[in-house]
Amino acid sequence: MKKAIIQLEPLTCPSCVQKIEGATKSLDGVEKESVNVLFNSSKAKFDFDDEKISIEEIVKAITALGYDVKKTQVKDK
């Protein structure tokens, strides 16, 4: 398992949080209970199984929603 912190472009509304959380929770390999998108800091934090999904695939799912990813940080859980 890995822990990810993704810095997003500034989020403009609370519904952005819901969209990103919904998209990441639906991905196979992302630990749904760990998903936490922070509106004020524009960060997404969650745990994922790197044998099932890569950070690149997760970023792709977020950018497909129209959000820009500024930086990703991945470390062992």
C-alpha positions in Angstrom: 0.0 0.0 0.0 1.1 3.5 -0.8 -0.1 6.9 0.6 -0.6 9.7 -2.0 -0.9 13.4 -1.6 -1.9 15.3 -4.8 -1.7 19.0 -4.9 -4.4 20.4 -7.3 -4.9 23.8 -8.9 -7.0 25.8 -6.4 -10.5 24.3 -6.1 -13.2 26.8 -6.7 -16.2 25.2 -5.0 -17.2 22.4 -2.6 -18.7 20.4 -5.4 -15.2 20.1 -6.8 -14.4 18.1 -3.7 -17.3 15.8 -4.2 -16.4 15.2 -7.9 -12.8 14.3 -7.1 -13.7 12.1 -4.1 -16.3 10.3 -6.2 -13.9 9.7 -9.1 -11.0 8.4 -6.9 -13.3 6.3 -4.7 -14.6 4.5 -7.8 -11.1 3.4 -8.9 -10.2 -0.2 -8.2 -7.1 -0.2 -5.9 -7.9 3.1 -4.1 -8.8 2.5 -0.4 -12.2 4.2 -0.4 -12.3 5.0 3.3 -9.0 6.8 3.1 -10.0 9.4 0.4 -10.0 12.9 1.7 -10.1 16.0 -0.6 -9.4 19.2 1.3 -11.1 22.3 -0.2 -9.0 25.0 1.6 -5.6 23.5 0.7 -6.7 22.0 -2.7 -5.1 18.6 -1.8 -6.3 15.1 -2.3 -5.0 12.5 0.2 -5.6 8.7 0.0 -4.1 5.3 0.2 -3.9 3.0 -2.8 -2.6 -0.5 -3.8 0.2 0.1 -6.3 -0.1 -3.5 -7.5 -3.7 -2.7 -8.8 -3.4 0.9 -9.9 -0.6 3.4 -10.6 -0.5 7.0 -9.4 -0.5 8.0 -13.1 -3.8 6.3 -13.6 -5.3 8.1 -10.6 -4.0 11.5 -11.9 -5.5 10.7 -15.3 -8.9 10.1 -13.7 -8.7 13.5 -11.9 -7.5 15.4 -14.9 -10.3 13.8 -17.0 -12.7 15.7 -14.8 -11.0 19.0 -15.8 -8.8 19.6 -12.8 -5.1 20.3 -13.0 -2.6 18.4 -10.9 0.4 20.5 -9.8 2.3 17.9 -7.8 2.1 14.4 -6.6 3.8 12.8 -3.6 3.8 9.1 -3.0 5.3 7.2 -0.1 5.0 3.9 1.6 2.1 3.6 4.0 
